[in-house]
Amino acid sequence: PPEKGLRELADPIADFFEGLFNRGDLKRENERLRQELERLQSQVAAAEDAQRRAQELEEALGVKESRPHDEFVVADVIAQDPSGVKRALAINRGSKDGLDEGMVVLSKSGSLVGTVSRVYEDFAWLRLITDPNSAVNVVVLAEGDEEGSEARGVAAGDLGGRLSLEMVPAEARITDGDLVTTSGLGGNYPRALLLGSVKSVEDKPQALFKKATVEPAADISSLDTVMVITSFLPARLAGP
């Protein structure tokens, strides 16, 4: 019958348009699900950031409790030196927050990471302890040594971004794992700030001084939050 032929002709066309409508519904549903996933991912990211912030504040509080006589400004790292030559970071605090050149900078766990090198109103640059122009008077706390017998030296950065221990008297006893802290000599750093630990010792016969490699206590390459000591004003000593 003619009706059957028409139905056989119309059914594929109807199926085609039904498929188009179904694909349109599917596309809209996929878009809705994508937006919902994006919203949930944003919420997760915000929750993780809030948790990280809470942990950082807790760590900072621990540092403040360990140094009750010091005042701090907590800052976020916002940039690093693009040239890669200097070991420098920028932070989101500046002169309006009480920062000044030479102020000492700690990691959120309380170890020394550098000093404020340049200050602007809203931000500042830091010179890290691994920078070639950085030098810190230190003592090496050798386990078992009598009080007052610690080895003294200078912790300096190099072009490779490493931290070296230099100018240690040849007779001094230093071994892998010994802690390295600020000595306070020169007045540019408070005493007893941890820099890191001795990683390897270079002890040449008949040399006047020993050298060693120091492993920084802080992960210098992944700093995201730092603490600037604003209550300690370093001595700006003129040369002879």
C-alpha positions as CSV (number, residue, x, y, z in Angstrom):
1,P,0.0,0.0,0.0
2,P,1.1,3.6,-0.6
3,E,0.9,4.4,3.2
4,K,3.5,1.6,3.9
5,G,5.9,3.1,1.4
6,L,5.5,6.5,2.8
7,R,6.1,5.2,6.4
8,E,9.2,3.4,5.2
9,L,10.4,6.6,3.6
10,A,9.5,8.8,6.6
11,D,10.8,6.6,9.4
12,P,14.5,7.1,8.6
13,I,13.9,10.8,8.3
14,A,12.2,10.9,11.7
15,D,15.0,8.8,13.2
16,F,17.5,11.3,11.8
17,F,15.8,14.3,13.3
18,E,15.3,12.4,16.6
19,G,19.0,11.7,16.6
20,L,19.8,15.3,16.1
21,F,17.5,16.3,19.0
22,N,19.1,13.6,21.2
23,R,22.6,14.8,20.3
24,G,21.6,18.3,21.1
25,D,20.3,17.2,24.5
26,L,23.5,15.2,25.0
27,K,25.7,18.2,24.2
28,R,23.7,20.4,26.6
29,E,24.0,17.7,29.3
30,N,27.8,17.4,28.7
31,E,28.2,21.2,29.0
32,R,26.2,21.2,32.2
33,L,28.3,18.4,33.6
34,R,31.5,20.1,32.5
35,Q,30.4,23.3,34.3
36,E,29.5,21.3,37.4
37,L,32.9,19.6,37.4
38,E,34.7,23.0,37.0
39,R,32.7,24.4,40.0
40,L,33.6,21.4,42.1
41,Q,37.2,21.6,41.1
42,S,37.3,25.3,42.1
43,Q,35.8,24.4,45.5
44,V,38.4,21.7,46.0
45,A,41.2,24.1,45.0
46,A,39.9,26.8,47.4
47,A,39.6,24.2,50.2
48,E,43.1,23.0,49.6
49,D,44.5,26.5,49.6
50,A,42.7,27.3,52.8
51,Q,44.1,24.2,54.4
52,R,47.6,25.1,53.2
53,R,47.2,28.7,54.6
54,A,46.1,27.3,57.9
55,Q,49.1,25.0,58.1
56,E,51.4,27.9,57.2
57,L,49.9,30.1,59.9
58,E,50.3,27.2,62.4
59,E,54.0,26.9,61.4
60,A,54.5,30.6,61.6
61,L,52.9,30.6,65.0
62,G,55.4,28.0,66.1
63,V,58.3,30.1,64.9
64,K,56.9,33.1,66.8
65,E,56.5,31.1,69.9
66,S,60.2,30.0,69.7
67,R,61.3,33.6,69.2
68,P,58.9,35.5,71.5
69,H,61.0,38.7,71.5
70,D,61.0,39.1,67.7
71,E,58.3,40.6,65.5
72,F,57.6,39.2,62.1
73,V,55.8,40.0,58.8
74,V,54.6,37.0,56.9
75,A,54.8,37.3,53.1
76,D,54.0,35.3,50.0
77,V,56.6,34.7,47.3
78,I,55.3,36.3,44.0
79,A,58.3,36.1,41.6
80,Q,61.9,35.0,41.2
81,D,64.8,36.5,39.4
82,P,64.1,35.8,35.7
83,S,67.8,35.8,34.7
84,G,68.6,32.8,36.9
85,V,72.0,34.4,37.7
86,K,70.9,35.9,41.0
87,R,69.3,33.8,43.7
88,A,66.5,36.2,44.4
89,L,62.8,36.2,45.1
90,A,60.1,38.9,45.3
91,I,57.6,39.0,48.1
92,N,54.2,40.8,48.4
93,R,55.3,43.0,51.3
94,G,57.2,46.3,51.2
95,S,58.0,49.5,53.0
96,K,54.3,50.1,53.9
97,D,54.5,46.9,55.9
98,G,57.6,48.0,57.8
99,L,60.2,46.2,55.7
100,D,63.7,47.7,55.2
101,E,66.9,46.6,53.4
102,G,69.0,44.1,55.3
103,M,66.2,42.6,57.3
104,V,66.5,38.9,57.9
105,V,64.2,36.4,56.2
106,L,63.2,33.0,57.5
107,S,61.3,30.1,56.0
108,K,57.9,29.3,57.5
109,S,59.6,26.6,59.6
110,G,62.1,29.1,61.0
111,S,65.4,28.5,59.1
112,L,67.4,31.3,57.5
113,V,66.8,31.7,53.8
114,G,68.1,35.2,53.1
115,T,67.8,38.9,53.6
116,V,65.7,41.8,52.1
117,S,67.9,43.4,49.3
118,R,65.5,46.0,47.8
119,V,62.4,47.5,49.1
120,Y,59.5,49.1,47.3
121,E,56.2,50.3,48.7
122,D,54.2,47.2,48.0
123,F,56.8,44.5,47.4
124,A,60.4,43.6,48.1
125,W,63.3,41.5,46.6
126,L,65.1,39.0,48.7
127,R,68.7,37.8,48.4
128,L,68.9,34.1,49.2
129,I,71.7,32.5,51.2
130,T,72.6,30.5,48.0
131,D,73.2,33.7,46.0
132,P,76.9,34.3,45.1
133,N,76.9,37.7,46.9
134,S,75.6,36.2,50.1
135,A,78.0,35.4,53.0
136,V,76.9,34.5,56.6
137,N,79.1,34.1,59.6
138,V,78.3,30.7,61.1
139,V,79.2,28.1,63.7
140,V,79.2,24.4,63.1
141,L,77.6,22.5,66.0
142,A,79.6,19.3,66.1
143,E,78.0,16.6,68.2
144,G,79.9,15.9,71.4
145,D,82.0,19.0,71.3
146,E,82.4,21.0,74.5
147,E,80.6,24.3,74.8
148,G,82.5,27.1,73.2
149,S,84.5,24.8,71.0
150,E,82.3,25.0,67.9
151,A,84.0,25.5,64.6
152,R,83.4,28.9,63.0
153,G,83.4,29.8,59.4
154,V,81.5,31.5,56.6
155,A,78.5,30.1,54.7
156,A,78.5,31.5,51.1
157,G,76.5,30.9,48.0
158,D,78.0,30.1,44.6
159,L,77.1,30.4,40.9
160,G,75.6,27.0,40.9
161,G,73.1,27.9,43.6
162,R,74.8,25.8,46.2
163,L,75.7,26.7,49.8
164,S,79.4,26.2,50.8
165,L,81.1,26.4,54.2
166,E,84.4,28.1,54.0
167,M,87.2,29.6,56.2
168,V,86.9,26.8,58.7
169,P,90.2,26.2,60.6
170,A,92.0,23.1,59.5
171,E,92.1,21.7,63.0
172,A,88.3,22.1,63.5
173,R,86.3,18.9,63.7
174,I,83.4,18.8,61.4
175,T,81.5,15.8,60.0
176,D,78.5,15.1,57.8
177,G,75.3,15.9,59.5
178,D,76.6,18.7,61.8
179,L,74.2,21.6,62.1
180,V,75.2,25.0,60.8
181,T,73.8,28.1,62.5
182,T,74.4,31.8,62.5
183,S,77.1,33.0,64.9
184,G,75.9,36.6,65.2
185,L,79.3,38.0,64.4
186,G,79.2,41.2,62.4
187,G,75.7,42.1,63.7
188,N,73.9,41.3,60.4
189,Y,72.1,38.2,61.7
190,P,70.7,37.2,65.0
191,R,72.5,34.3,66.7
192,A,71.4,30.6,66.4
193,L,69.4,30.7,63.2
194,L,69.6,27.4,61.5
195,L,71.0,27.4,57.9
196,G,71.3,23.7,57.3
197,S,73.6,20.7,57.9
198,V,77.0,19.7,56.6
199,K,76.6,17.4,53.6
200,S,80.3,16.7,52.7
201,V,83.7,17.8,53.9
202,E,86.7,18.7,51.8
203,D,89.8,18.2,54.0
204,K,93.1,18.7,52.1
205,P,96.4,17.9,53.8
206,Q,98.4,21.0,54.8
207,A,95.6,23.3,53.9
208,L,95.0,26.2,56.3
209,F,91.2,25.9,56.1
210,K,88.6,23.2,55.5
211,K,85.7,23.5,53.1
212,A,82.3,21.8,53.1
213,T,79.0,21.6,51.3
214,V,76.0,22.6,53.3
215,E,72.5,21.3,52.6
216,P,70.0,24.2,53.4
217,A,67.3,23.3,56.0
218,A,64.7,25.0,53.8
219,D,63.8,23.8,50.3
220,I,65.1,27.0,48.7
221,S,63.7,26.1,45.3
222,S,60.1,25.8,46.4
223,L,59.6,28.6,48.9
224,D,56.1,30.0,48.8
225,T,55.8,31.7,52.1
226,V,58.5,33.5,54.2
227,M,58.8,35.4,57.5
228,V,60.7,38.7,57.7
229,I,62.1,39.6,61.1
230,T,61.2,43.3,61.5
231,S,62.4,43.7,65.1
232,F,66.0,42.9,64.3
233,L,67.9,45.8,62.6
234,P,71.2,44.6,61.2
235,A,74.3,46.5,61.8
236,R,75.4,48.4,58.7
237,L,79.1,48.3,59.4
238,A,81.4,50.5,57.2
239,G,84.6,49.1,55.9
240,P,88.0,50.0,57.3
